[in-house]
Amino acid sequence: MSGEGDPFWASLYERIIGIVLIIIGAVLIYITATSPIGGFGLLFGFLSVVLLIVGIFLLIIKPSE
């Protein structure tokens, strides 16, 4: 690998982390929607949507070169 950092690897890591966040967010949305967790449902629902949006954002953005 190069000493200054390789844009290919940075882009690959961003994509992998984005996919993992999308999967975690989707699973959390499913669990929150299907289980009775009371007042914490809104909190967990909000946090899972935030994870989903961050994951989608990481897949969409282009790294600077």
Backbone as numpy.savetxt, mean C-alpha at the origin, in Angstrom:
# Nx Ny Nz CAx CAy CAz Cx Cy Cz
25.99 -3.79 -8.41 25.16 -2.62 -8.41 26.04 -1.37 -8.41
25.48 -0.28 -8.87 26.23 0.97 -8.92 26.30 1.63 -7.55
27.27 2.48 -7.36 27.49 3.11 -6.06 26.46 4.17 -5.72
25.92 4.87 -6.68 24.98 5.96 -6.44 23.53 5.50 -6.32
23.27 4.26 -6.51 21.90 3.77 -6.48 21.40 3.52 -7.88
20.65 2.47 -8.03 20.18 2.07 -9.35 18.68 2.37 -9.45
18.26 3.19 -10.42 16.84 3.52 -10.53 15.96 2.30 -10.80
16.53 1.28 -11.44 15.74 0.08 -11.71 15.34 -0.59 -10.39
16.30 -0.75 -9.48 16.00 -1.43 -8.22 15.07 -0.58 -7.34
15.27 0.73 -7.35 14.39 1.61 -6.57 12.96 1.50 -7.10
12.81 1.49 -8.40 11.49 1.37 -9.01 10.86 0.01 -8.68
11.68 -1.03 -8.72 11.18 -2.37 -8.40 10.72 -2.46 -6.96
11.51 -1.90 -6.03 11.12 -1.92 -4.62 9.85 -1.11 -4.38
9.71 0.03 -5.06 8.48 0.81 -4.92 7.27 0.02 -5.40
7.43 -0.67 -6.51 6.31 -1.47 -7.03 5.95 -2.61 -6.08
6.96 -3.30 -5.55 6.70 -4.42 -4.64 6.01 -3.93 -3.37
6.51 -2.84 -2.80 5.90 -2.30 -1.59 4.47 -1.83 -1.89
4.25 -1.23 -3.06 2.91 -0.81 -3.44 1.95 -1.98 -3.55
2.39 -3.07 -4.15 1.54 -4.25 -4.28 1.23 -4.84 -2.91
2.24 -4.90 -2.03 2.03 -5.44 -0.69 1.04 -4.56 0.08
1.16 -3.23 -0.03 0.23 -2.34 0.66 -1.19 -2.48 0.12
-1.33 -2.68 -1.18 -2.66 -2.88 -1.75 -3.28 -4.17 -1.23
-2.49 -5.22 -1.15 -3.01 -6.50 -0.64 -3.41 -6.37 0.82
-2.55 -5.75 1.64 -2.87 -5.57 3.05 -4.11 -4.70 3.22
-4.20 -3.61 2.47 -5.37 -2.74 2.55 -6.66 -3.45 2.15
-6.59 -4.26 1.10 -7.78 -4.98 0.64 -8.22 -6.02 1.68
-7.26 -6.72 2.26 -7.60 -7.71 3.29 -8.20 -7.02 4.52
-7.63 -5.88 4.91 -8.17 -5.15 6.06 -9.58 -4.62 5.79
-9.83 -4.17 4.57 -11.19 -3.72 4.22 -12.17 -4.88 4.31
-11.77 -6.03 3.80 -12.63 -7.21 3.85 -12.92 -7.62 5.29
-11.87 -7.68 6.11 -12.06 -8.08 7.51 -12.92 -7.07 8.26
-12.68 -5.79 8.01 -13.46 -4.75 8.68 -14.93 -4.81 8.27
-15.17 -5.09 7.00 -16.55 -5.11 6.52 -17.32 -6.35 6.95
-16.63 -7.45 7.21 -17.33 -8.70 7.49 -17.36 -9.08 8.97
-16.63 -8.37 9.83 -16.64 -8.74 11.25 -17.21 -7.60 12.09
-17.97 -7.93 13.11 -18.53 -6.89 13.98 -17.48 -6.42 15.00
-16.82 -5.31 14.73 -15.80 -4.83 15.66 -16.24 -3.55 16.36
-17.47 -3.20 16.24 -18.02 -2.07 16.99 -17.55 -0.72 16.51
-17.23 0.14 17.46 -16.86 1.52 17.16 -15.54 1.66 16.44
-14.71 0.65 16.49 -13.43 0.73 15.82 -13.53 0.46 14.32
-14.70 0.12 13.84 -14.89 -0.17 12.42 -14.53 1.00 11.53
-14.92 2.20 11.93 -14.60 3.39 11.13 -13.10 3.65 11.12
-12.45 3.48 12.26 -11.01 3.70 12.33 -10.26 2.72 11.44
-10.57 1.42 11.58 -9.88 0.42 10.78 -10.24 0.54 9.30
-11.47 0.92 9.02 -11.86 1.14 7.63 -11.09 2.30 7.02
-10.96 3.39 7.77 -10.19 4.54 7.29 -8.73 4.18 7.07
-8.12 3.47 8.03 -6.71 3.09 7.89 -6.49 2.14 6.72
-7.42 1.25 6.47 -7.26 0.33 5.36 -7.41 1.05 4.02
-8.29 2.03 3.94 -8.42 2.82 2.71 -7.16 3.64 2.47
-6.57 4.18 3.54 -5.33 4.94 3.41 -4.21 4.03 2.88
-4.09 2.82 3.42 -3.08 1.88 2.92 -3.30 1.55 1.45
-4.55 1.37 1.08 -4.88 1.08 -0.32 -4.50 2.24 -1.23
-4.78 3.45 -0.82 -4.45 4.63 -1.63 -2.95 4.81 -1.75
-2.21 4.61 -0.65 -0.75 4.73 -0.70 -0.17 3.67 -1.62
-0.69 2.46 -1.58 -0.21 1.39 -2.47 -0.46 1.71 -3.93
-1.63 2.23 -4.23 -1.94 2.62 -5.62 -1.04 3.77 -6.05
-0.80 4.72 -5.15 0.07 5.85 -5.44 1.49 5.36 -5.77
1.99 4.39 -5.01 3.33 3.87 -5.27 3.41 3.16 -6.62
2.32 2.57 -7.07 2.34 1.91 -8.38 2.25 2.91 -9.52
1.61 4.05 -9.28 1.37 5.01 -10.36 2.57 5.92 -10.60
3.22 6.37 -9.53 4.28 7.38 -9.68 5.47 6.83 -10.45
6.16 7.72 -11.10 7.39 7.37 -11.81 8.58 7.92 -11.01
9.58 7.10 -10.75 10.74 7.59 -10.00 11.57 8.56 -10.85
12.19 9.53 -10.18 13.05 10.47 -10.90 14.33 9.77 -11.32
14.87 10.15 -12.44 16.07 9.49 -12.95 17.27 10.37 -12.87
